Amino acid sequence: MSLWLLVMGATAARADDVVLPPEARVPQACAAHVMTMPLLTRRGSPAVPVTIDGHQGAAYLGFSQTMTGVFERPGIAWDAGQNVTTRTVTGSAATVTVQVSELRIGRGKTAAFTAIDMGYTADERVAGLPVLGVVGNDILQGYDVLLDMPGQRVTLFRESGIAGCPPLSAWLGHGSVAMPLLRDETGSPDLMTVMLGGAPVGMQLEPGSNASILRSDDAAAIGIDDRSLASDDRVRTQAGGALLGRRHRFTDVAIGGWRGGALDIDIEPSLYNLIGLPFFRDRIVLAAFPTGMVYFTGEAIASPGVEATDVGRSPTASRLATARVGEEAAPVVTTSGTPTDDAGRAQSLIDHADALMPPAPPVH
């Protein structure tokens, strides 16, 4: 079920609300219910300013996170609700639901709704703001989400339906790529087909992961065997549990009409596949969740004054990582099962609630 944001003030786009490439020439009146926010990170996982139950801070954007989640941190605790099982790329974990009275993001706010408790974060901060949670697909899927990492902004909007407006496929200008979004096993429209070496693979869109990840079984099915991986760097992914794998470079990558250069993907015994931050970092991406499409600029966009090798602040360097990747000097024992403490639960940035959650009350 989608959570709607009540947009405070006028719902039509203002002159500075929707920032598109100049060649797109889309009238501002074509967008409604517009909320534009600065991204607090440039090359790290996208985060935006939010206020949750009166606490001001930051929240990451989780395209593949089924439910919005909140963190416990100094001075913030949540009353435990229903026991639920969450699922990360590494495995399952037990947590609880909590009731959030109000979330404010940009010019929008929700009514009371159910979120998941994502554990304790100590004093984790992004751009000086305390990390409060992750805005999940239960909110994002009700909107067209224009993620402009080179311009360091994100816009949530809906098409106004005014006559004469161009289709969303034209909003990013000439040369953009269109792909249908498929639904994952939870029903969230967050999958797209990526061609790796000519073989189709379903991968979930997740700019909150600092790495792209491919299941070992899927890699084997397209011909990437142990011999192919023998000389690749070792990697370790931490997201509740831990996975060990190899970082493999695919040189023949295609998405729709776009054929790219090399794409590094971690091959691990994960539960699902992710296409992560390296793909999003230098592109404008329009995730049109209501119509089940995604559009992106085919060519990487340079950012003046930002070196391509400078990744900046990223939550994946901390316990909050969806896919916390670090080179391993030698193999270590793979951790299986669920985390047993709050620090372990705090590593679960991308969660999928397997239990049937109670519906959230409607937005006022």
Contacts in CASP RR format, 6 or more apart in sequence:
PFRMAT RR
TARGET T0000
AUTHOR 0000-0000-0000
METHOD contacts of the structure
MODEL  1
MSLWLLVMGATAARADDVVLPPEARVPQACAAHVMTMPLLTRRGSPAVPV
TIDGHQGAAYLGFSQTMTGVFERPGIAWDAGQNVTTRTVTGSAATVTVQV
SELRIGRGKTAAFTAIDMGYTADERVAGLPVLGVVGNDILQGYDVLLDMP
GQRVTLFRESGIAGCPPLSAWLGHGSVAMPLLRDETGSPDLMTVMLGGAP
VGMQLEPGSNASILRSDDAAAIGIDDRSLASDDRVRTQAGGALLGRRHRF
TDVAIGGWRGGALDIDIEPSLYNLIGLPFFRDRIVLAAFPTGMVYFTGEA
IASPGVEATDVGRSPTASRLATARVGEEAAPVVTTSGTPTDDAGRAQSLI
DHADALMPPAPPVH
1 138 0 8 1.000
1 359 0 8 1.000
1 360 0 8 1.000
2 138 0 8 1.000
2 139 0 8 1.000
2 141 0 8 1.000
2 142 0 8 1.000
3 68 0 8 1.000
3 110 0 8 1.000
3 113 0 8 1.000
3 138 0 8 1.000
3 139 0 8 1.000
3 360 0 8 1.000
3 363 0 8 1.000
4 110 0 8 1.000
4 142 0 8 1.000
4 362 0 8 1.000
4 363 0 8 1.000
5 33 0 8 1.000
5 35 0 8 1.000
5 105 0 8 1.000
5 108 0 8 1.000
5 109 0 8 1.000
5 110 0 8 1.000
5 139 0 8 1.000
5 143 0 8 1.000
5 156 0 8 1.000
5 363 0 8 1.000
6 108 0 8 1.000
6 109 0 8 1.000
6 110 0 8 1.000
6 111 0 8 1.000
6 363 0 8 1.000
6 364 0 8 1.000
7 33 0 8 1.000
7 34 0 8 1.000
7 35 0 8 1.000
7 107 0 8 1.000
7 108 0 8 1.000
8 107 0 8 1.000
8 108 0 8 1.000
8 109 0 8 1.000
9 107 0 8 1.000
11 32 0 8 1.000
11 33 0 8 1.000
11 34 0 8 1.000
12 28 0 8 1.000
12 29 0 8 1.000
12 32 0 8 1.000
12 34 0 8 1.000
12 160 0 8 1.000
13 28 0 8 1.000
13 29 0 8 1.000
13 30 0 8 1.000
13 31 0 8 1.000
13 32 0 8 1.000
13 34 0 8 1.000
13 157 0 8 1.000
13 160 0 8 1.000
14 28 0 8 1.000
14 34 0 8 1.000
15 28 0 8 1.000
16 36 0 8 1.000
17 28 0 8 1.000
17 31 0 8 1.000
17 34 0 8 1.000
17 36 0 8 1.000
17 155 0 8 1.000
17 157 0 8 1.000
18 26 0 8 1.000
18 28 0 8 1.000
18 31 0 8 1.000
18 34 0 8 1.000
18 36 0 8 1.000
18 146 0 8 1.000
18 155 0 8 1.000
18 157 0 8 1.000
19 36 0 8 1.000
19 148 0 8 1.000
19 151 0 8 1.000
19 153 0 8 1.000
19 155 0 8 1.000
20 26 0 8 1.000
20 146 0 8 1.000
20 171 0 8 1.000
20 172 0 8 1.000
20 173 0 8 1.000
21 172 0 8 1.000
21 173 0 8 1.000
21 284 0 8 1.000
21 297 0 8 1.000
23 173 0 8 1.000
23 174 0 8 1.000
24 170 0 8 1.000
24 171 0 8 1.000
24 172 0 8 1.000
24 173 0 8 1.000
26 165 0 8 1.000
26 166 0 8 1.000
26 170 0 8 1.000
26 171 0 8 1.000
27 162 0 8 1.000
27 165 0 8 1.000
29 160 0 8 1.000
29 162 0 8 1.000
29 165 0 8 1.000
30 159 0 8 1.000
30 160 0 8 1.000
30 161 0 8 1.000
30 162 0 8 1.000
30 165 0 8 1.000
30 166 0 8 1.000
31 155 0 8 1.000
31 157 0 8 1.000
31 158 0 8 1.000
31 159 0 8 1.000
31 160 0 8 1.000
32 157 0 8 1.000
32 158 0 8 1.000
32 159 0 8 1.000
32 160 0 8 1.000
32 161 0 8 1.000
33 143 0 8 1.000
33 156 0 8 1.000
33 157 0 8 1.000
33 158 0 8 1.000
34 107 0 8 1.000
34 155 0 8 1.000
34 156 0 8 1.000
34 157 0 8 1.000
35 105 0 8 1.000
35 106 0 8 1.000
35 107 0 8 1.000
35 108 0 8 1.000
35 155 0 8 1.000
35 156 0 8 1.000
35 157 0 8 1.000
36 106 0 8 1.000
36 153 0 8 1.000
36 154 0 8 1.000
36 155 0 8 1.000
36 156 0 8 1.000
37 48 0 8 1.000
37 49 0 8 1.000
37 105 0 8 1.000
37 106 0 8 1.000
37 153 0 8 1.000
37 154 0 8 1.000
37 155 0 8 1.000
38 48 0 8 1.000
38 49 0 8 1.000
38 152 0 8 1.000
38 153 0 8 1.000
39 46 0 8 1.000
39 47 0 8 1.000
39 48 0 8 1.000
39 148 0 8 1.000
39 149 0 8 1.000
39 151 0 8 1.000
39 152 0 8 1.000
39 153 0 8 1.000
39 154 0 8 1.000
40 47 0 8 1.000
40 48 0 8 1.000
40 49 0 8 1.000
40 58 0 8 1.000
40 126 0 8 1.000
40 127 0 8 1.000
40 129 0 8 1.000
41 47 0 8 1.000
41 126 0 8 1.000
41 127 0 8 1.000
41 152 0 8 1.000
41 312 0 8 1.000
41 313 0 8 1.000
41 314 0 8 1.000
42 149 0 8 1.000
42 152 0 8 1.000
42 303 0 8 1.000
42 306 0 8 1.000
42 312 0 8 1.000
43 149 0 8 1.000
43 281 0 8 1.000
43 306 0 8 1.000
43 310 0 8 1.000
43 311 0 8 1.000
43 312 0 8 1.000
43 314 0 8 1.000
44 210 0 8 1.000
44 277 0 8 1.000
44 281 0 8 1.000
44 311 0 8 1.000
44 312 0 8 1.000
44 313 0 8 1.000
44 314 0 8 1.000
44 315 0 8 1.000
44 316 0 8 1.000
45 60 0 8 1.000
45 207 0 8 1.000
45 208 0 8 1.000
45 209 0 8 1.000
45 210 0 8 1.000
45 277 0 8 1.000
45 314 0 8 1.000
45 315 0 8 1.000
45 316 0 8 1.000
45 322 0 8 1.000
46 60 0 8 1.000
46 61 0 8 1.000
46 147 0 8 1.000
46 149 0 8 1.000
46 154 0 8 1.000
46 207 0 8 1.000
46 208 0 8 1.000
46 280 0 8 1.000
47 58 0 8 1.000
47 59 0 8 1.000
47 60 0 8 1.000
47 61 0 8 1.000
47 126 0 8 1.000
47 127 0 8 1.000
47 131 0 8 1.000
47 315 0 8 1.000
48 58 0 8 1.000
48 59 0 8 1.000
48 61 0 8 1.000
48 105 0 8 1.000
48 106 0 8 1.000
48 135 0 8 1.000
48 154 0 8 1.000
49 56 0 8 1.000
49 57 0 8 1.000
49 58 0 8 1.000
49 105 0 8 1.000
49 106 0 8 1.000
49 129 0 8 1.000
50 56 0 8 1.000
50 57 0 8 1.000
50 58 0 8 1.000
50 59 0 8 1.000
50 103 0 8 1.000
50 104 0 8 1.000
50 105 0 8 1.000
50 106 0 8 1.000
50 132 0 8 1.000
50 133 0 8 1.000
50 135 0 8 1.000
51 57 0 8 1.000
51 102 0 8 1.000
51 103 0 8 1.000
51 104 0 8 1.000
52 59 0 8 1.000
52 70 0 8 1.000
52 100 0 8 1.000
52 102 0 8 1.000
52 103 0 8 1.000
52 104 0 8 1.000
52 132 0 8 1.000
52 133 0 8 1.000
53 100 0 8 1.000
53 101 0 8 1.000
53 102 0 8 1.000
54 102 0 8 1.000
55 76 0 8 1.000
55 130 0 8 1.000
55 132 0 8 1.000
56 129 0 8 1.000
57 129 0 8 1.000
57 130 0 8 1.000
57 131 0 8 1.000
57 132 0 8 1.000
58 125 0 8 1.000
58 126 0 8 1.000
58 127 0 8 1.000
58 128 0 8 1.000
58 129 0 8 1.000
58 130 0 8 1.000
58 131 0 8 1.000
58 132 0 8 1.000
58 133 0 8 1.000
59 105 0 8 1.000
59 131 0 8 1.000
59 132 0 8 1.000
59 133 0 8 1.000
59 134 0 8 1.000
59 135 0 8 1.000
60 131 0 8 1.000
60 133 0 8 1.000
60 134 0 8 1.000
60 135 0 8 1.000
60 208 0 8 1.000
60 315 0 8 1.000
60 320 0 8 1.000
60 349 0 8 1.000
61 134 0 8 1.000
61 135 0 8 1.000
61 136 0 8 1.000
61 140 0 8 1.000
61 145 0 8 1.000
61 147 0 8 1.000
61 154 0 8 1.000
61 207 0 8 1.000
61 208 0 8 1.000
62 134 0 8 1.000
62 135 0 8 1.000
62 136 0 8 1.000
62 137 0 8 1.000
62 140 0 8 1.000
62 206 0 8 1.000
62 207 0 8 1.000
62 208 0 8 1.000
62 349 0 8 1.000
62 350 0 8 1.000
63 136 0 8 1.000
63 137 0 8 1.000
63 140 0 8 1.000
63 145 0 8 1.000
63 190 0 8 1.000
63 204 0 8 1.000
63 205 0 8 1.000
63 206 0 8 1.000
63 207 0 8 1.000
63 208 0 8 1.000
63 287 0 8 1.000
64 137 0 8 1.000
64 184 0 8 1.000
64 188 0 8 1.000
64 190 0 8 1.000
64 204 0 8 1.000
64 205 0 8 1.000
64 206 0 8 1.000
64 274 0 8 1.000
64 350 0 8 1.000
64 352 0 8 1.000
65 134 0 8 1.000
65 136 0 8 1.000
65 137 0 8 1.000
65 349 0 8 1.000
65 350 0 8 1.000
65 351 0 8 1.000
65 352 0 8 1.000
66 136 0 8 1.000
66 137 0 8 1.000
66 138 0 8 1.000
66 186 0 8 1.000
66 188 0 8 1.000
66 351 0 8 1.000
66 352 0 8 1.000
66 353 0 8 1.000
67 114 0 8 1.000
67 115 0 8 1.000
67 116 0 8 1.000
67 136 0 8 1.000
67 137 0 8 1.000
67 138 0 8 1.000
67 351 0 8 1.000
67 353 0 8 1.000
67 357 0 8 1.000
68 100 0 8 1.000
68 103 0 8 1.000
68 113 0 8 1.000
68 115 0 8 1.000
68 116 0 8 1.000
68 133 0 8 1.000
68 134 0 8 1.000
68 135 0 8 1.000
68 136 0 8 1.000
68 138 0 8 1.000
68 139 0 8 1.000
69 115 0 8 1.000
69 116 0 8 1.000
69 117 0 8 1.000
69 118 0 8 1.000
69 133 0 8 1.000
69 134 0 8 1.000
69 136 0 8 1.000
69 351 0 8 1.000
70 78 0 8 1.000
70 98 0 8 1.000
70 100 0 8 1.000
70 115 0 8 1.000
70 116 0 8 1.000
70 117 0 8 1.000
70 118 0 8 1.000
70 132 0 8 1.000
70 133 0 8 1.000
71 118 0 8 1.000
71 119 0 8 1.000
71 120 0 8 1.000
71 121 0 8 1.000
71 124 0 8 1.000
71 131 0 8 1.000
71 132 0 8 1.000
71 133 0 8 1.000
71 320 0 8 1.000
71 346 0 8 1.000
72 78 0 8 1.000
72 117 0 8 1.000
72 119 0 8 1.000
72 120 0 8 1.000
72 121 0 8 1.000
72 342 0 8 1.000
73 120 0 8 1.000
73 121 0 8 1.000
73 122 0 8 1.000
73 123 0 8 1.000
73 124 0 8 1.000
73 130 0 8 1.000
73 131 0 8 1.000
73 132 0 8 1.000
74 122 0 8 1.000
74 123 0 8 1.000
76 132 0 8 1.000
78 98 0 8 1.000
78 117 0 8 1.000
79 98 0 8 1.000
79 99 0 8 1.000
80 96 0 8 1.000
80 97 0 8 1.000
80 98 0 8 1.000
80 117 0 8 1.000
81 96 0 8 1.000
81 97 0 8 1.000
81 98 0 8 1.000
81 99 0 8 1.000
82 96 0 8 1.000
82 97 0 8 1.000
82 355 0 8 1.000
82 357 0 8 1.000
82 358 0 8 1.000
83 94 0 8 1.000
83 95 0 8 1.000
83 96 0 8 1.000
83 355 0 8 1.000
84 94 0 8 1.000
84 95 0 8 1.000
84 96 0 8 1.000
84 97 0 8 1.000
84 116 0 8 1.000
84 353 0 8 1.000
84 354 0 8 1.000
84 355 0 8 1.000
84 357 0 8 1.000
85 92 0 8 1.000
85 93 0 8 1.000
85 94 0 8 1.000
85 95 0 8 1.000
85 353 0 8 1.000
85 354 0 8 1.000
85 355 0 8 1.000
86 92 0 8 1.000
86 93 0 8 1.000
86 94 0 8 1.000
86 95 0 8 1.000
86 116 0 8 1.000
86 348 0 8 1.000
86 351 0 8 1.000
86 352 0 8 1.000
86 353 0 8 1.000
86 354 0 8 1.000
87 93 0 8 1.000
87 271 0 8 1.000
87 351 0 8 1.000
87 352 0 8 1.000
87 354 0 8 1.000
88 239 0 8 1.000
88 240 0 8 1.000
88 241 0 8 1.000
88 271 0 8 1.000
88 322 0 8 1.000
88 347 0 8 1.000
88 348 0 8 1.000
88 349 0 8 1.000
88 350 0 8 1.000
88 351 0 8 1.000
88 352 0 8 1.000
89 209 0 8 1.000
89 213 0 8 1.000
89 237 0 8 1.000
89 239 0 8 1.000
89 243 0 8 1.000
89 270 0 8 1.000
89 271 0 8 1.000
89 272 0 8 1.000
89 274 0 8 1.000
89 322 0 8 1.000
89 323 0 8 1.000
89 350 0 8 1.000
90 237 0 8 1.000
90 238 0 8 1.000
90 239 0 8 1.000
90 240 0 8 1.000
90 241 0 8 1.000
90 242 0 8 1.000
90 243 0 8 1.000
90 270 0 8 1.000
90 271 0 8 1.000
91 239 0 8 1.000
91 240 0 8 1.000
91 241 0 8 1.000
91 271 0 8 1.000
91 337 0 8 1.000
91 338 0 8 1.000
92 337 0 8 1.000
92 338 0 8 1.000
92 354 0 8 1.000
93 240 0 8 1.000
93 241 0 8 1.000
93 338 0 8 1.000
93 339 0 8 1.000
93 344 0 8 1.000
93 345 0 8 1.000
93 348 0 8 1.000
93 351 0 8 1.000
94 338 0 8 1.000
95 116 0 8 1.000
95 117 0 8 1.000
95 118 0 8 1.000
95 119 0 8 1.000
95 345 0 8 1.000
95 348 0 8 1.000
95 351 0 8 1.000
96 116 0 8 1.000
96 117 0 8 1.000
97 114 0 8 1.000
97 115 0 8 1.000
97 116 0 8 1.000
97 117 0 8 1.000
97 357 0 8 1.000
97 358 0 8 1.000
98 114 0 8 1.000
98 115 0 8 1.000
98 116 0 8 1.000
98 117 0 8 1.000
99 112 0 8 1.000
99 113 0 8 1.000
99 114 0 8 1.000
99 115 0 8 1.000
100 110 0 8 1.000
100 112 0 8 1.000
100 113 0 8 1.000
100 114 0 8 1.000
100 115 0 8 1.000
101 112 0 8 1.000
102 109 0 8 1.000
102 110 0 8 1.000
102 111 0 8 1.000
102 112 0 8 1.000
103 109 0 8 1.000
103 110 0 8 1.000
103 113 0 8 1.000
103 135 0 8 1.000
103 139 0 8 1.000
105 135 0 8 1.000
105 139 0 8 1.000
105 156 0 8 1.000
110 139 0 8 1.000
110 363 0 8 1.000
111 360 0 8 1.000
111 361 0 8 1.000
111 362 0 8 1.000
111 363 0 8 1.000
111 364 0 8 1.000
112 360 0 8 1.000
112 361 0 8 1.000
113 138 0 8 1.000
113 360 0 8 1.000
113 361 0 8 1.000
114 357 0 8 1.000
114 358 0 8 1.000
114 360 0 8 1.000
116 351 0 8 1.000
116 353 0 8 1.000
117 345 0 8 1.000
118 133 0 8 1.000
118 134 0 8 1.000
118 345 0 8 1.000
118 346 0 8 1.000
118 348 0 8 1.000
118 349 0 8 1.000
118 351 0 8 1.000
119 342 0 8 1.000
119 344 0 8 1.000
119 345 0 8 1.000
119 346 0 8 1.000
119 348 0 8 1.000
120 342 0 8 1.000
120 343 0 8 1.000
120 345 0 8 1.000
120 346 0 8 1.000
121 131 0 8 1.000
121 319 0 8 1.000
121 320 0 8 1.000
121 346 0 8 1.000
123 130 0 8 1.000
124 130 0 8 1.000
124 131 0 8 1.000
124 315 0 8 1.000
124 318 0 8 1.000
124 319 0 8 1.000
124 320 0 8 1.000
125 131 0 8 1.000
126 313 0 8 1.000
126 315 0 8 1.000
127 313 0 8 1.000
131 315 0 8 1.000
131 320 0 8 1.000
134 349 0 8 1.000
134 350 0 8 1.000
137 188 0 8 1.000
137 190 0 8 1.000
137 289 0 8 1.000
138 360 0 8 1.000
140 156 0 8 1.000
140 287 0 8 1.000
140 289 0 8 1.000
141 188 0 8 1.000
141 189 0 8 1.000
141 289 0 8 1.000
141 290 0 8 1.000
142 158 0 8 1.000
142 289 0 8 1.000
142 290 0 8 1.000
143 156 0 8 1.000
143 157 0 8 1.000
143 158 0 8 1.000
143 289 0 8 1.000
143 290 0 8 1.000
144 156 0 8 1.000
144 157 0 8 1.000
144 158 0 8 1.000
144 159 0 8 1.000
144 168 0 8 1.000
144 286 0 8 1.000
144 287 0 8 1.000
144 288 0 8 1.000
144 289 0 8 1.000
144 290 0 8 1.000
144 291 0 8 1.000
145 154 0 8 1.000
145 155 0 8 1.000
145 156 0 8 1.000
145 286 0 8 1.000
145 287 0 8 1.000
145 289 0 8 1.000
146 154 0 8 1.000
146 155 0 8 1.000
146 156 0 8 1.000
146 157 0 8 1.000
146 171 0 8 1.000
146 284 0 8 1.000
146 285 0 8 1.000
146 286 0 8 1.000
147 154 0 8 1.000
147 207 0 8 1.000
147 280 0 8 1.000
147 284 0 8 1.000
147 285 0 8 1.000
147 286 0 8 1.000
147 287 0 8 1.000
148 154 0 8 1.000
148 155 0 8 1.000
148 284 0 8 1.000
149 207 0 8 1.000
149 280 0 8 1.000
149 281 0 8 1.000
149 282 0 8 1.000
149 283 0 8 1.000
149 284 0 8 1.000
150 282 0 8 1.000
150 283 0 8 1.000
150 284 0 8 1.000
150 301 0 8 1.000
150 302 0 8 1.000
150 303 0 8 1.000
151 303 0 8 1.000
158 290 0 8 1.000
159 165 0 8 1.000
159 168 0 8 1.000
168 286 0 8 1.000
168 288 0 8 1.000
168 291 0 8 1.000
168 293 0 8 1.000
168 295 0 8 1.000
169 176 0 8 1.000
169 178 0 8 1.000
169 293 0 8 1.000
169 295 0 8 1.000
171 286 0 8 1.000
171 295 0 8 1.000
172 284 0 8 1.000
172 286 0 8 1.000
172 295 0 8 1.000
172 296 0 8 1.000
172 297 0 8 1.000
175 297 0 8 1.000
175 298 0 8 1.000
176 295 0 8 1.000
176 296 0 8 1.000
176 297 0 8 1.000
176 298 0 8 1.000
177 255 0 8 1.000
177 256 0 8 1.000
177 257 0 8 1.000
177 258 0 8 1.000
177 295 0 8 1.000
177 296 0 8 1.000
177 297 0 8 1.000
177 298 0 8 1.000
178 256 0 8 1.000
178 293 0 8 1.000
178 294 0 8 1.000
178 295 0 8 1.000
179 192 0 8 1.000
179 193 0 8 1.000
179 255 0 8 1.000
179 256 0 8 1.000
179 293 0 8 1.000
179 294 0 8 1.000
179 295 0 8 1.000
180 192 0 8 1.000
180 292 0 8 1.000
180 293 0 8 1.000
180 294 0 8 1.000
181 189 0 8 1.000
181 190 0 8 1.000
181 191 0 8 1.000
181 192 0 8 1.000
181 205 0 8 1.000
181 287 0 8 1.000
181 288 0 8 1.000
181 289 0 8 1.000
181 292 0 8 1.000
181 293 0 8 1.000
181 294 0 8 1.000
182 189 0 8 1.000
182 191 0 8 1.000
182 192 0 8 1.000
182 193 0 8 1.000
182 202 0 8 1.000
183 189 0 8 1.000
183 190 0 8 1.000
183 191 0 8 1.000
184 190 0 8 1.000
184 191 0 8 1.000
184 204 0 8 1.000
184 272 0 8 1.000
186 352 0 8 1.000
186 353 0 8 1.000
188 352 0 8 1.000
189 289 0 8 1.000
189 292 0 8 1.000
190 204 0 8 1.000
190 205 0 8 1.000
190 206 0 8 1.000
191 202 0 8 1.000
191 203 0 8 1.000
191 204 0 8 1.000
191 205 0 8 1.000
192 202 0 8 1.000
192 203 0 8 1.000
192 205 0 8 1.000
192 255 0 8 1.000
192 275 0 8 1.000
192 294 0 8 1.000
193 200 0 8 1.000
193 201 0 8 1.000
193 202 0 8 1.000
193 203 0 8 1.000
193 255 0 8 1.000
193 256 0 8 1.000
194 200 0 8 1.000
194 201 0 8 1.000
194 202 0 8 1.000
194 203 0 8 1.000
194 253 0 8 1.000
194 254 0 8 1.000
194 255 0 8 1.000
194 275 0 8 1.000
195 201 0 8 1.000
195 252 0 8 1.000
195 253 0 8 1.000
195 254 0 8 1.000
195 255 0 8 1.000
195 256 0 8 1.000
196 214 0 8 1.000
196 222 0 8 1.000
196 250 0 8 1.000
196 252 0 8 1.000
196 253 0 8 1.000
196 265 0 8 1.000
197 222 0 8 1.000
197 250 0 8 1.000
197 252 0 8 1.000
197 253 0 8 1.000
198 222 0 8 1.000
198 252 0 8 1.000
198 254 0 8 1.000
199 221 0 8 1.000
199 222 0 8 1.000
199 223 0 8 1.000
201 214 0 8 1.000
201 218 0 8 1.000
201 222 0 8 1.000
201 273 0 8 1.000
202 273 0 8 1.000
203 212 0 8 1.000
203 214 0 8 1.000
203 273 0 8 1.000
203 274 0 8 1.000
203 275 0 8 1.000
204 272 0 8 1.000
204 273 0 8 1.000
204 274 0 8 1.000
204 275 0 8 1.000
205 275 0 8 1.000
205 276 0 8 1.000
205 287 0 8 1.000
205 294 0 8 1.000
206 274 0 8 1.000
206 275 0 8 1.000
206 276 0 8 1.000
206 322 0 8 1.000
206 350 0 8 1.000
207 276 0 8 1.000
207 277 0 8 1.000
207 280 0 8 1.000
207 285 0 8 1.000
208 276 0 8 1.000
208 277 0 8 1.000
208 315 0 8 1.000
208 316 0 8 1.000
208 322 0 8 1.000
208 349 0 8 1.000
208 350 0 8 1.000
209 274 0 8 1.000
209 276 0 8 1.000
209 277 0 8 1.000
209 316 0 8 1.000
209 321 0 8 1.000
209 322 0 8 1.000
209 323 0 8 1.000
209 349 0 8 1.000
209 350 0 8 1.000
210 276 0 8 1.000
210 277 0 8 1.000
210 278 0 8 1.000
210 311 0 8 1.000
210 314 0 8 1.000
210 315 0 8 1.000
210 316 0 8 1.000
210 317 0 8 1.000
210 321 0 8 1.000
210 322 0 8 1.000
210 323 0 8 1.000
210 324 0 8 1.000
210 325 0 8 1.000
211 235 0 8 1.000
211 237 0 8 1.000
211 247 0 8 1.000
211 264 0 8 1.000
211 265 0 8 1.000
211 266 0 8 1.000
211 274 0 8 1.000
211 276 0 8 1.000
211 277 0 8 1.000
211 278 0 8 1.000
211 316 0 8 1.000
211 323 0 8 1.000
211 325 0 8 1.000
212 263 0 8 1.000
212 264 0 8 1.000
212 265 0 8 1.000
212 266 0 8 1.000
212 274 0 8 1.000
212 275 0 8 1.000
212 276 0 8 1.000
212 278 0 8 1.000
212 279 0 8 1.000
213 237 0 8 1.000
213 265 0 8 1.000
213 266 0 8 1.000
213 268 0 8 1.000
213 270 0 8 1.000
213 273 0 8 1.000
213 274 0 8 1.000
213 276 0 8 1.000
213 323 0 8 1.000
214 248 0 8 1.000
214 265 0 8 1.000
214 266 0 8 1.000
214 267 0 8 1.000
214 268 0 8 1.000
214 270 0 8 1.000
214 273 0 8 1.000
215 268 0 8 1.000
215 269 0 8 1.000
215 270 0 8 1.000
215 271 0 8 1.000
215 272 0 8 1.000
215 273 0 8 1.000
216 245 0 8 1.000
216 267 0 8 1.000
216 268 0 8 1.000
216 269 0 8 1.000
216 270 0 8 1.000
217 269 0 8 1.000
218 273 0 8 1.000
219 229 0 8 1.000
219 248 0 8 1.000
219 267 0 8 1.000
224 248 0 8 1.000
224 267 0 8 1.000
228 248 0 8 1.000
229 245 0 8 1.000
229 246 0 8 1.000
229 248 0 8 1.000
229 267 0 8 1.000
232 246 0 8 1.000
232 247 0 8 1.000
232 248 0 8 1.000
232 249 0 8 1.000
232 267 0 8 1.000
233 246 0 8 1.000
233 247 0 8 1.000
233 327 0 8 1.000
234 244 0 8 1.000
234 245 0 8 1.000
234 246 0 8 1.000
234 247 0 8 1.000
234 327 0 8 1.000
234 328 0 8 1.000
234 331 0 8 1.000
235 244 0 8 1.000
235 245 0 8 1.000
235 246 0 8 1.000
235 247 0 8 1.000
235 266 0 8 1.000
235 268 0 8 1.000
235 325 0 8 1.000
235 326 0 8 1.000
235 327 0 8 1.000
235 328 0 8 1.000
236 242 0 8 1.000
236 243 0 8 1.000
236 244 0 8 1.000
236 245 0 8 1.000
236 324 0 8 1.000
236 325 0 8 1.000
236 326 0 8 1.000
236 328 0 8 1.000
236 332 0 8 1.000
237 243 0 8 1.000
237 245 0 8 1.000
237 266 0 8 1.000
237 268 0 8 1.000
237 270 0 8 1.000
237 323 0 8 1.000
237 324 0 8 1.000
237 325 0 8 1.000
238 319 0 8 1.000
238 321 0 8 1.000
238 324 0 8 1.000
238 347 0 8 1.000
239 321 0 8 1.000
239 322 0 8 1.000
239 323 0 8 1.000
239 324 0 8 1.000
239 347 0 8 1.000
239 348 0 8 1.000
239 349 0 8 1.000
239 350 0 8 1.000
240 338 0 8 1.000
240 339 0 8 1.000
240 344 0 8 1.000
240 345 0 8 1.000
240 347 0 8 1.000
240 348 0 8 1.000
241 335 0 8 1.000
241 336 0 8 1.000
241 337 0 8 1.000
241 338 0 8 1.000
241 339 0 8 1.000
241 344 0 8 1.000
241 347 0 8 1.000
242 334 0 8 1.000
242 335 0 8 1.000
243 268 0 8 1.000
243 269 0 8 1.000
243 270 0 8 1.000
243 334 0 8 1.000
244 268 0 8 1.000
244 328 0 8 1.000
244 331 0 8 1.000
244 332 0 8 1.000
244 334 0 8 1.000
245 266 0 8 1.000
245 267 0 8 1.000
245 268 0 8 1.000
245 269 0 8 1.000
246 266 0 8 1.000
246 267 0 8 1.000
247 264 0 8 1.000
247 265 0 8 1.000
247 266 0 8 1.000
247 267 0 8 1.000
247 325 0 8 1.000
248 264 0 8 1.000
248 265 0 8 1.000
248 266 0 8 1.000
248 267 0 8 1.000
249 262 0 8 1.000
249 263 0 8 1.000
249 264 0 8 1.000
249 265 0 8 1.000
250 262 0 8 1.000
250 263 0 8 1.000
250 264 0 8 1.000
250 265 0 8 1.000
251 261 0 8 1.000
251 262 0 8 1.000
252 259 0 8 1.000
253 259 0 8 1.000
253 260 0 8 1.000
253 261 0 8 1.000
253 262 0 8 1.000
253 263 0 8 1.000
254 260 0 8 1.000
255 296 0 8 1.000
258 296 0 8 1.000
258 298 0 8 1.000
263 278 0 8 1.000
263 279 0 8 1.000
264 278 0 8 1.000
266 323 0 8 1.000
266 325 0 8 1.000
269 334 0 8 1.000
274 322 0 8 1.000
274 323 0 8 1.000
276 323 0 8 1.000
277 314 0 8 1.000
277 316 0 8 1.000
282 300 0 8 1.000
282 301 0 8 1.000
282 302 0 8 1.000
282 303 0 8 1.000
282 308 0 8 1.000
283 296 0 8 1.000
283 297 0 8 1.000
283 298 0 8 1.000
283 300 0 8 1.000
283 301 0 8 1.000
284 296 0 8 1.000
284 297 0 8 1.000
284 301 0 8 1.000
285 294 0 8 1.000
285 295 0 8 1.000
285 296 0 8 1.000
285 297 0 8 1.000
286 294 0 8 1.000
286 295 0 8 1.000
286 296 0 8 1.000
287 294 0 8 1.000
288 294 0 8 1.000
288 295 0 8 1.000
302 308 0 8 1.000
315 321 0 8 1.000
315 322 0 8 1.000
315 349 0 8 1.000
316 322 0 8 1.000
316 323 0 8 1.000
316 324 0 8 1.000
316 325 0 8 1.000
317 324 0 8 1.000
318 324 0 8 1.000
319 343 0 8 1.000
319 344 0 8 1.000
319 346 0 8 1.000
319 347 0 8 1.000
320 346 0 8 1.000
320 347 0 8 1.000
320 349 0 8 1.000
321 347 0 8 1.000
321 349 0 8 1.000
322 349 0 8 1.000
322 350 0 8 1.000
324 347 0 8 1.000
339 345 0 8 1.000
339 347 0 8 1.000
339 348 0 8 1.000
END
